[in-house]
Amino acid sequence: MKYFLLILISLGFVSCQQEAGSTAPVETQPVPSRDTIIVKRQKTLSGPNEVGFYSRYYYYNWVVGKDTLPYTLSVSEYEMDGTVSLQLFHKDPMLFSTTLEIIKSGFGRVSEDFDLSKLKYVFFRSPAYYPDLTKQLSQEYEQQFGWKEVGYQKLDQFLLGSTINSQLNELFSPLGMKVTRYGIEKARIMNRESVGLTLDLPEVDFSAYPEYMIHGGGLSVHVTPINK
C-alpha cells in the first residue's frame, strides 16, 4: 500500500506539470489517424519522488504535420520491480471511449521501449473528465445503491462488475492482462453543481451531466496477467 501511495503522489506531481495547454470542448478532441506520428521524449528524473523510484520515464505525443494533439501518454518503469505504469494526460474532458482508443494506438510504439507484459498500473483523471463514463457509472451505481455512499471495498467490487471493467479488459486483453482492482482517490458521491465548482473547467456545461455522480481525485486501475 505504501508503494502504491508513493506512485500516486509522484504521478500527481507529474500531472501538475502536464496541465498547461489551451481549453477545448469535449467533442473537438481529435483521435490518431494514419497521418499521425508518435514522438517520444525522455523525462529527466529529479527529486526523491523520482530518483531511485523510477528507472525510466518517457512521454509520448501524437503529432499531425506541425500540430501536437492535446494529450500526452506517460509511461514509466519502477526501479523496485521493473513493472510499468501508464497515464494519459489531458487538460480538458474527453470521451472515455476516445481515451481508450488513443491509449490503444500507442501500444505499438510504447512496446518498442517497454515490456508491456509487465504493465501493472494505469491511471486516469477523475471520472468527471469522461462524460460518457460518468453517465454510465451513475446509472449503474444508482441501480445498485441508490445514492448511498459505500466503502472502498464495495466500490471496487462495483467497478469490477461495471461497464468500465468490460471496456478496460477489452483494451488490455491483447497484452495478456486483466483488471483486478480499482481505486478512486477520495471517492464520494457529489451532485453535478458541486463537481462543477471543484473543477476549473469554465467551458464545460455540467447541466448535461447526471444529477449525481462518483467523484474523486483520480481513477487508478491495477492489472495483472490473465493467467494469474
HUZIWO-V704330 format. One record per helix or strand. SS is the DSSP state (H for helix, E for strand). FROM is the first residue (numbers start at 0). LEN is the number of residues. If there is no record, write none. Layout:
ss = {SS | SS}
from = {FROM | FROM}
len = {LEN | LEN}
This chain:
ss = {H | H | E | E | E | E | E | H | H | E | H | H | H | H | E | E | H | H | E | E}
from = {1 | 25 | 35 | 50 | 53 | 66 | 83 | 95 | 115 | 118 | 126 | 130 | 151 | 162 | 176 | 187 | 191 | 205 | 211 | 218}
len = {16 | 3 | 7 | 1 | 11 | 12 | 6 | 15 | 3 | 6 | 3 | 15 | 9 | 13 | 8 | 4 | 7 | 3 | 4 | 7}
